């Protein structure tokens, strides 16, 4: 059973940056498109962006140009660099397979709070 562990969240002021990490318990990233998701209080989980097994990336329009996904296959880790953060980016962030496939068990996520 694959375990996903997200980390790197925190409290940041608007305009600030955070770099989230998603570590997998075994090597899965080189074979799968991996996505980042987020869930804000009272809202459904939404897809934020993904990276394919060929390192192509696609992003939600509202984060395009501010967020960047990358990965280190050797470390079984995917990253989400978030810049120019806005209050509306406040959410718990998760990683998992890209939509369209069976999801791995969800990790605990990492809380991102953007507030002055």
N, C-alpha and C positions, 0 to 999 in steps of 0.2 A: 504494500500500500504506500503510495507516494504521500509524503508530507510536505506541505508548503509553509514556509515561515517568512512572513513579511516583517520588515523593520525599517527604522529610519524616520518615522513620523515624529511630529512634535508641534509645538506652538510657534508660529512665525507671523511676523507683521505683514500686512499687505505689501506686495512688491518683493517679498523675500523669496528664498529658494530652499528647497529640500531635495535630498536624493534618497529615494526609497530603494530597498533591496528586497528581492524575493529569492529565497534559497530553497532548493528542492532536495529531498532526501536521496534522490538518485538521479542519474543522467536522463533527463526527459527533454531538455530544451532544444537539443540539436535536431530532434525529430518532429517537434510540434511547434505550431504557431502559439505563442503565449501572449496573453492579454492582461492588461491591468483594468481593474474595475473599481468603482467606488460606490459607497452608499452613505448618503447624507441622512440625518435624522428625519424620520417620517416619510422618506422617499424610497423608491425601489432601487436596487442595485443597478448601476449603469456601466456600460462599457466605456473606457477612456481611450484606449489605444492598444495596438498589438504589434508584435514583431514576428515575422515569419521565420521559417527555418533557413531562409536565404537572406535574412537580415533586412528585408523590406519592412517598412513601418507604415502604419495608418493610424490616424488620430481622430477623435471627436472634434468637431469644428471648434468648439469653445476652448479647446486646449491647444489647438494647432499653433505652432510657432512658439509656444511656451513650454511644452512638455516634450521630452525625448526619451525613447525607450532604447535600451541597449542590453547586451547580454555577454556573459563570460561562460562559455560552455564548459571550460575546464573546471570552473568552480560551481557549476550547476546553479548559476545565479543570474537573475534578470534585474535590471535597474530601471527606475523611473526618475529621471531628472526633471524637477519641476521648478520653473523660474517664473518671475512676475506673478506670484501667487495672489489670488483674489479671495475675498471672504466666501464666495460661492464655491470655491474649491474645497471648503471644509467638509470632510467626510472620513469614513474609514475606508482605507484603500486595501485591495486584495489583488492577488495575481492568480491566474488559472489558465487552463486551455482557452484558446480563442473560441468565440461562439460557433456553434455548429457541430461540436464534438462532445463526447461525454466528459463532464467535468471531473477533475480529481476532487477529493475531499477538500473543502474550503479551509484555509488557515484562519487564524484569529484576526488577521488584518492588522493594519497599523493606523493609528489615529492621526489625521492631519487637521490642525486647527489654524485658520488664518484670521487673525484678529489683532486690532491695535489696542 
